[in-house]
Amino acid sequence: IRKDCINAIHMMVSDSLEVTVNMTSNVSSSRDAGPVLPGVRNIIAVASGKGGVGKSTIAVNLAVSLAQTGARVGLIDADIYGPSIPLMFGIKGERPGVVERDGKHYIQPLEKHGVKLLSIGFLVNDDQAVVWRGPMVSSALKQFVTECDWGDLDYMIFDLPPGTGDVHLSLMQTVPVTASLIVTTPQELSILDVKKAIGMFRLPQINVPILGVVENMAWFTPAELPENKYYLFGEKGGEKLAKELDMPLLGQIPIVAKVGEHADQGSPVALSENELAGQHFRDLAHMVARYVAIRNAEQEKTSTIEMNA
């Protein structure tokens, strides 16, 4: 990685930025143009409340599917401690560049499959642990947003880490999030944690709209028995959650070995026209685009949040 990019990364973890921003929606005047990400029309936070539910798989395939529709898409891997996007896009070991604009240097996101990408995994070696305290993690996330040349995007997707902590609050303090997308598996343990994430977004001082629920690992269908469904983690847990909390069920993604295989090969399954799982993700993208449009048409514009703790 070039020296100027290293310097930019050092700045990323040492500077503390406090920014307030409003932006413009591509569906309605949901946001006002502002100094941070003025070309980004919709910011979608993909959250779960717990790990192991396939949130990154959902975020990656959603981003690719939206790009396939012709949308301009960016994806930020906000899981600083456990980045997975470099592997899932097949660009491990590649480094972002640095561009200069108006006398200031900006990190240049990588691009693959029509999606602009940034992850801490592009900036450290595979075996290098990111041993940072919360303030440094928050500073890194802010740098990903404010010190990168993102250009014009229809959707910027954040793959958030598990939990409801520093990264989540830092994101919403830095930019006004258009809406969140909640990922769960059908099992009760997952749903309990997901309810906490939903509760965070619904706090009065946060008040980020929730597009709906995605139920991952909804069932297993063997390749040799395509009509059969085996509910390994419980049945319709995501559907019940959506009904209980009065929000849409945006999609149910089955357990399919090809999803993991494609991820390990750096080619998201949403790119494959021949895989049924890919169609599930493409359907999800259409639902997300639809509900973003509804959200922007019917709800008040969001703003950054102010929280002392």
Disulfide bonds with the S-S distance in Angstrom:
none
